[in-house]
Amino acid sequence: MSAGDWKNLYQAAVDGNLDLVQHHIIEEVNPNYQHPEIMRTPLVASLIEGHVEVARFLLAHGADPSLVSELDNLSPLQAAKKHGHHAFADHLRQIGAKEQNEPFWWRWLPV
């Protein structure tokens, strides 16, 4: 997968444009990339914006169900719960998604 036209994929996820999301995923744009200017995953962004159909598609096509969106410090499970998508949160739990408990910057502290 490539970052490709990731910003266009991201905007399509924010807008709920499933056709365009599908196009970019078919073109192998990486749904787990987080652009340094945006620092949010398309999966978390789609959940925040209320586009569960887009989130389902992303999840079915390679989006990491536990990848924390750095801007929000939210996992997909946390975003789904926070924004009232309880059935989707249940689905995420069923496939093993985890909530994260530490800030994203914690990963970069020296051991």
Residue pairs with C-beta under 8 A, 6 or more apart in sequence:
1 28
1 29
1 30
1 31
1 62
2 28
2 29
2 30
3 29
3 30
3 33
3 35
4 24
4 27
4 28
4 29
4 30
5 24
5 27
5 29
6 24
6 29
6 30
6 33
6 35
7 35
7 38
8 20
8 24
9 20
9 21
9 24
9 25
9 29
9 31
9 42
10 35
10 38
10 40
10 42
10 45
11 17
12 18
12 20
12 21
12 24
12 42
12 54
13 21
13 42
13 43
13 45
13 46
13 49
13 51
13 54
13 58
14 45
14 46
14 49
14 51
15 49
15 51
16 46
16 49
16 50
16 51
16 53
16 54
17 54
18 51
18 53
18 54
18 57
21 42
21 54
21 57
21 58
22 57
25 31
25 57
25 58
25 61
25 62
30 62
31 41
31 42
31 43
31 58
31 61
31 62
31 63
32 41
32 62
32 63
32 64
32 67
34 40
34 41
34 69
34 70
38 71
39 69
39 70
39 71
40 69
40 70
40 71
40 72
41 63
41 64
41 67
41 69
41 76
42 54
42 58
42 63
43 55
43 58
43 59
43 63
43 64
43 65
43 67
43 69
43 76
44 69
44 72
44 74
44 75
44 76
44 79
45 69
46 52
46 54
46 55
46 58
47 55
47 76
47 79
47 80
47 83
47 85
47 88
48 72
48 79
48 83
50 83
50 85
52 85
52 88
55 63
55 76
55 80
55 85
55 88
56 88
59 65
59 76
59 92
59 95
63 76
65 76
65 77
65 92
65 95
65 96
65 97
66 75
66 76
66 77
66 96
66 97
66 98
66 100
67 75
67 76
68 74
68 75
68 100
68 104
69 75
69 76
69 79
70 104
72 79
73 100
73 103
73 104
74 82
75 97
75 98
75 99
75 100
76 92
76 97
77 89
77 92
77 93
77 97
77 98
77 99
78 99
78 100
79 85
80 86
80 88
80 89
80 92
81 89
